[in-house]
Amino acid sequence: MGTTKSVLMSALLLCSGQAFAQSAEKEPVAILELGGATGWNLKEGGASSGPTVAVEVTPITAESG
């Protein structure tokens, strides 16, 4: 048990620097996603397909200084 604890503590200390690192690059405000989708009608057994559009937005959070 002592060896397991020491290995876990060593791994925690080695990885802690990367866990709190933040990239200096700015992220985009929104990401536009284009694609295709298919569906299956359970009552009649027919299939349909068509285009899809999505916008992914990251919420802005206040940073504490």
Beta strands, then each sheet from edge to edge (+ up, - down):
strand 1: 30-40
strand 2: 47-57
sheet 1: 1+ 2-
end
